[in-house]
């Protein structure tokens, strides 16, 4: 048995037809974890869908009404980049419920995974980039509403900037904090941009490829804008830098780790150059820091569009394996 829970449902499958987003990956991850012996059947917990009241902690009543009644405009559906259906709404509500359950388990058991989720491009009043609603934000707001946490930190390691996360949690600047800066900072021969902006009750960190979606990147508390083809060593150094900087400024009651598989060098929608081994080292770094500082971690799986689906599955399964290695059996 794993020392943590994996939140999963067969209904995480997104009914979007032929699409670059591999909606079958959730089932494949579940099956691979069992086949390889990384997990056992008893490690999985079935979630319930979020309630409309939960979703309204983050999203506007007008937007939720449109989703529930199927009255999105053509432009709104186009911006979401997945075909609307009532079944898709149910799948996203279930993903939000899974992330809420994972957050709850993490607070009690140090770490927990939602095998789905990580839909970080959703804004309060619209969806973007394959994301209908923002499950991580909903989980944070629900934990805050229930007074289980006061503060949270999001650590987004998807290849694409977490624009929805940044917009949702844009808040007051920490007293004495430096003003935002876009001045380039060099790391070896690889230029990057380290931008430190606002932070309130939720501190947001995004480590992403600069020259990639979205075109407009609202400021996170810390943004690390990585150049094309950034590899393992530079990526890990920037991640360590960003996480250390964030934790010097802010003490979270919960760390929400968005463990994207798309920084992988063979990803169809990415332009970074991490290896499968480098991505596992990324996960280990995050988990070691969280364990050392005794910060509960809720993990969600975000993007992953590898040329070979098997690579995406391996990357996500390695995140579970990394957590097992850090926290032990």
N, C-alpha and C positions, 0 to 999 in steps of 0.2 A: 504494500500500500504506500502511496505517496503521503508525505507529511502535509499535504494541502489538497484542496478540492479543485476539480475542473468542471466548470459550469458549461453544460452542453445540451443541445436538443437537435434531433434530426430536422426539426422545423426551422433551424437557423438557415437552411437552404433558401437562397433568394431566387424567386421565380422570375428571372429576367431574360430567359431564352439565351440565344447565342450572343455572347458578350465577352469583352476582354477581362472582366472580373470573373474569376473562376468560382462561381457560387457553390460548386460541389466540394470546395476545398475543406469546408468544415467537417463534413462526413469523412473525408479522406484522412484528415488529421486524427479524428477520433479513432478510426480503424487502425491507422498506423501506430498510434500510441499503444493500442491493445496488442497488435501483432508483434511489436518489438519488445513487449514486456516493460516498457517505460511506465505504463499505467495499468491498473486493473479495473474491472467493471465497477467496483465499489468506490473508485476515486471520482466517478462522474456524478454530478447532481443536476437534475432537470430543473430549469427555471420556469417561472410563470411570467406572462407578459406584464410589462409595466402598465399601470393604470393611466387613464387620460390625465388624472390629476398629477401623476408623477411627471408626465411629459410636459405639462403646463408649468412645471417649475423652471423650465428652460425656454420653451417655445411659446409663441404668441397664440392666443385663442383663435385668431383669424387663420393662421397657418394650420393649426391642428384641425380646425373645422374643414378646411379644404382637403386635407389628407383623409379625414374620416368620411367625407361625402363625395370624394372623387371630383372635386371642382377646381383642381389646379388649372391654371392657364397653360396654353401650349408652350409659352416661353418658360414658365416655371418648371414644367416637366422636362423641357430641353436642357435647362440649367442643371437639373438633377442628374441627367445623363443615364438614367435607368428608366425603363418603361413602367409607368404607374399601373398598379392593380391593387384591389383590396387585399389580396394575398400578400403583396409586398409590404403593405402597411402592417399587417399582422406580424410578418417576419421582423420588421424593424422594432415594433413594440416588444417582441419577445427578446430581441438582442438587448434592448434597454433593460428589460427585466433581468436578463442574465448578468449584465454589468452591475446592476444594483446588488444582486445576490453575491457576486464575486467580491464587491467592496465590503459587504457585511461579513463574509467569511474571512477576508483579509484582516479585518480589524480584530477578529477573534483568534485567527490561526497564523498570523504574520504574513501570509501570502496566499493568493487565490487567483485563478485564471478564469476569464470568460473566453471560451474558444472562439466566439464570434466577437462582434463589436469593433470598437476603434474607429467609429464613423466621424472623423474629426473635421470634415468639411461642411457639416450642417450648421447653419446659422439659426438664430431664433425665429426668423420669419421666412426662411426658404432653405431648400436643400441644394447642395452642389456636389460635384465630383463623386458620384455613386453613393452619396450619403443623404438619407431622408431626414433622420433626426439624430441628435448627438447623444449617444448612449452614455459616454463617459461623463459629460456634463450633468446629465440627468442623475447618474449614480452619485456624483458629488453633492448635488443639491439635495437629493433625498437623504443622504447621510447627514448633511448639515441641518436639514429640516427636523430630522429625528434626534438632533443634538448628540449624534455619535461622534462627530468631528466638528472642529471649528475651521481648520485650515486644510488645504490640500495642495499638492503639487502635481502638475501633469508633465511627464517627460515623453515627448513625442519623437520617436526615432523612425518614423516613416520617411521615405525619400521626398515626400511633398510636405510643404509647410502646413501646420495645423491652423489654417486661417479661421475656421469656425470656432475652434477653441480660444484663439486669441481674442476674437470679437466678443464671444460670450463672457469671458472673464476679464475683459478690459476694466481696470479699476483704478484705485487711488495709488499714487506713487508712494513708495516707502520713504519716510522722512530721511533726508540726507543722502538719498540714492542719486547716483550720477544721472545726468540727462542722457537720453538716447544718443548713440553714436553709430554712424555707419562707416567710420574710418577703417580702412583695411588693416588687418593684423596678420603678420606672416607666421607660418608654422613650417619651418624647414623651407622648402622651395615652393610650397603650396600656399597661395594667398587665400584668405577667407575673411568673412566679415562676422564680427561678434557684436551684436546689438543688444544693449541692456536697456529695457524700457520700464513700463509700469508694473506694479504688482499690488494686489489687494489681499483678500482672504484666500484667493487661489493664485498660486504662482505658476506661470506657464513657461515651459522650455521647449523649443522646437529646434531640432538638428536636421537639416534638410539640404537638398541641392538647390542652389540659388536660381539657376537657369532652368526652372521647371515650373509646372503648375503649382499653385495658382499664380496668375500674372500679378495680381494685387495681393500683397502679403501684409495684413494688419499686424502691428507689432505685438509679439509675445513679451513676457517679462524678460526672457532671454531668447534671442534668435541667433543661431549659428548658420550662416549662409555659406554652404560649402561649394567649392568650385567643381566643375565637371571632372569625373574620373578620380575623385578622392578615394584612396585605398584604405586598407585596414588600419595601418599604424596611425596615419594622420587623423582618420575618423575617431579612433579610440582616444587619441590625445585630446581632441576637441570635445568629445563627450565627457571625459574626465574633468576637463577645464570647466565646461558649462555646469555640470552637476555639482562640482565643488563650489563654484561661484554662487549658484542658486542656494545651496545649503548653508553657505556663510551668511546669506541675507535673510533666510526664511526657514522657519521650522514647521514642516507639514505634519499633520496628524495622519495623513494617508498619501502615498505616492501612487499615482495612476500612470502606469507605464504602457505606452502605445508602441508595441513591438512590431513595427512594420517589417515585412520581408523584402520590400522593394529597393533598399539600398544595394541589393545583390547585383553583381556585375553583369549578369545575363538577364536582367529584368527588362521587359518590353516598354515600360513606362518610366524607367529610371535611367540616370546617367552617372551614377556613382559606380565604384569598382570594388566593393567589398566581396570577399569570398564567403562561402558557407561557414568556414572555420572562423573567419573574422566576425561574422554576425553572432556566432555563439560566444565569442570572447566579449562582444558588446553586452550580451545578456548577462554573462557572468559578472562583468564590471558593475552593472546596475544592481544586481542582486547582492553582491558583496558589500557595496556601499550601504544599501538599505538594511542589510542584516547588522552591519557594524554599528549603524546609528539607531537600530531598533525602530525603523519606520515600516509600518505595514505596507505591502505592495499589492495593488490590484492590477493584473495584467490583462490587456486585450490584444488580439491579433488584428492588425490593420492590413494595409495593402500588400500585395504580392502577385506579380504578373510575369513570372519567369518564363523563358522560352519553353522550358520543360516543367510541367506542373509538379513533377516529382521533386524538383529542387525547392519550390515554394513549400511543399509539404514538409520536406526535411528541415528547412529553416525554422518553420513554426514548431515542429516537434523538438528541435534542439533547444528552443526557449524553455520548454517544459523540462527537458533533460538538464539544462543549466541550473534551473531552480532546484531540482532534486539534488544535484551535486553540491549546491551551496547550502541548502537547508538539511540535507541528509535524508535518508529513508525514514 
